[in-house]
Amino acid sequence: MIAERGLLFFPVRVSMQRMQRETSFDLPGDQIKDRRLNGSHLGGKTAVITGGGSGIGRAIALRFAESAAVVHIVDLDRSQAEAVALEITSQGGEAHAHQCDVSNHDQVKQVFAKLLEQSRVDILVNNAGISHIGTLDSTPETDFDRIFRVNVKGAYNCMFSVIGPMKEQENGVILNMASIAATCGLPDRFAYSMSKGAIVAMTFSVAKDYLPFKVRCNCISPARVHTPFVDGFLRRNYPGREQEMFERLSQAQPIGRMAEPAEVASLALFLCSDEASFITGVDYSLDGGFVNLRG
Ligand SMILES: NC(=O)c1ccc[n+]([C@@H]2O[C@H](COP(=O)([O-])OP(=O)(O)OC[C@H]3O[C@@H](n4cnc5c(N)ncnc54)[C@H](O)[C@@H]3O)[C@@H](O)[C@H]2O)c1
């Protein structure tokens, strides 16, 4: 059941299911039950995942919920965010959907303020992002600004909104979604690479500055992951040649295929769990050998 509360805040909540989760193993959703029996990585933690309505973010939201986190999905696309939240609650997890444009500073502050009124935030995953094709001379200012606003300023806006409370609680994990484009020199990715390079730099900066407050900050740099992001990219840029380009992009990874979103979610889960308590200020390639094995 989806209940709308206010313009930007519409939690999807099944409180009985949370009670059941805490008191009984007899729940629907075998995966959730099995994970709990095997030891939940994120039990008692609240995680905010931007861009959680699709692709990698959706996989992370589902995986975190399976691991007993309370999940908040922050996404521009309200119906996708609600759909993922419902997917989680229908399996016995707890999830809330928030419509929000991460590039809009005021909107992000408003959404996080409402969220923080109700709960602490233990984990922030800055995953929302958009793609772009172009070299320096084929990237107009409007495109540059749009990529910068969503991919760079969006991550800043969200981190800015949670860092105060994380400092106060002297605990927190921030995970940013970068890309191999940040460090690898891919063709035709001028603005996109710039934005992901900024994500890596922000990750190191935040990791350093908030060490005394026990806030860990890392990023993941995937190579190609098969998500709607990739399908949309192929449709827009290679109409009629989607399959050919899909094969070519798959072969660009030495492992011979694209990653699955769930494979990124596995690393995200580890990095956001207490099992990674000694890990901060690291950019993790998840790339099927792209960085080291191309020779
Ligand atoms: N798919 C890949 O091959 C790949 C590789 C490396 C890095 N990444 C990065 O992973 C992240 C997720 O990519 P994906 O492939 O899952 O993409 P996707 O397009 O499937 O999902 C992105 C989500 O972000 C949301 N979003 C977009 N703009 C937003 C905004 N302004 N405010 C709030 N939400 C917004 C979308 O609505 C969508 O739900 C991105 O940051 C992307 O750059 C993807």
The ligand as an ORCA input file, in Angstrom:
! r2SCAN-3c Opt
* xyz 0 1
  N      25.614      0.829    -16.170
  C      26.908      0.995    -16.331
  O      27.549      0.424    -17.241
  C      27.676      1.865    -15.369
  C      29.081      1.787    -15.372
  C      29.790      2.581    -14.484
  C      29.126      3.434    -13.626
  N      27.759      3.491    -13.660
  C      27.120      4.425    -12.732
  O      26.206      3.714    -11.923
  C      25.127      4.573    -11.567
  C      23.805      3.884    -11.847
  O      23.772      3.545    -13.219
  P      22.663      2.562    -13.816
  O      23.319      1.912    -14.966
  O      22.041      1.730    -12.770
  O      21.617      3.673    -14.357
  P      20.016      3.662    -14.545
  O      19.736      4.670    -15.604
  O      19.522      2.260    -14.744
  O      19.509      4.195    -13.152
  C      19.805      5.492    -12.729
  C      18.750      5.943    -11.757
  O      19.088      7.273    -11.346
  C      17.917      8.060    -11.372
  N      18.266      9.462    -11.606
  C      18.764     10.034    -12.727
  N      18.900     11.338    -12.558
  C      18.495     11.618    -11.309
  C      18.383     12.815    -10.554
  N      18.702     14.001    -11.070
  N      17.913     12.735     -9.289
  C      17.559     11.543     -8.746
  N      17.629     10.391     -9.423
  C      18.086     10.429    -10.689
  C      17.095      7.499    -12.526
  O      15.723      7.859    -12.410
  C      17.354      6.010    -12.377
  O      16.410      5.413    -11.500
  C      25.344      5.880    -12.326
  O      25.956      6.814    -11.475
  C      26.299      5.485    -13.443
  O      27.097      6.561    -13.865
  C      27.019      2.729    -14.509
*
